Amino acid sequence: MAGTLYLCATPIGNLRDMTPRAAETLQNVDLIAAEDTRNSIRLLNHFDIHTPMTSYHEYNRVEKGHELVRLLQEGKDVALITDAGTPAISDPGELLVKMCQEAGITVTSLPGPAACITALTLSGLSTRRFCFEGFLPFDNKKELRAVLEELKAETRTIILYEAPHHLIRTLKCLEEALGERRITLCRELTKKFETVFPTTLQEALRYYETQEPRGEYVLVVEGRSRQEKEQEQQAAYLEMSM
């Protein structure tokens, strides 16, 4: 009988957010596939977990994915963890889940912390409808232009991730594409120096011209007003009719 792949959410900062079920699962599986074993060993040591680990990350996801599927087919239970938060959200775990499903292997998720949802609930912006964009694709200019054009018309609240050394670049791109929008910048979520900064794109740019960005950021951006979008569509239709 094949084993099971467990997607185990881990704390995004505060270790007390680890669920008892996740800790028990990591203790009992045959193998833990971790994004960075050097980072994850601190988590395992804190909870006195001694399960063997192997690395599974962006650069070995295909080769290691096949190896993990083979182990699962042999009856081994495997837990997948990321550096922080829920696996398969903007990380290579997405591919492993697909490979397991195609191989008929059971996949189950142990819910827990997720930076995107945590930031959304703290943002003060609309939570009824939202979209998650992850990191903007700056390594592909054509794709970046296409994504920004889509976000320009997006009426749902937008959630993005960004590293501190790229924050100003991202804010500039968003301000140029979206104009003056409300944004909430969240950093160090669940940690001692958690910061939630509701402002606008223009004000955020001015602020970080003098303040060095620190920590990993979640950006929650106001969606476009439906009324504004409808008015623009009506104006375009009238112009075409003339």
Secondary structure, 3 states (H helix, E strand, C coil): CCCEEEEECECCCCHHHCCHHHHHHHHHCCEEEECCHHHHHHHHHHCCCCCCEEECCCCCHHHHHHHHHHHHHCCCCEEEECCCECCCCCCCHHHHHHHHHHCCCEEEEECCCCHHHHHHHHCCCCCCCEEEEECCCCCCHHHHHHHHHHHHHCCCEEEEEECHHHHHHHHHHHHHHHCCCEEEEEECCCCCCCEEEEEEHHHHHHHHCCCCCCCCEEEEECCCCHHHHHHHHHHHHHHHHC
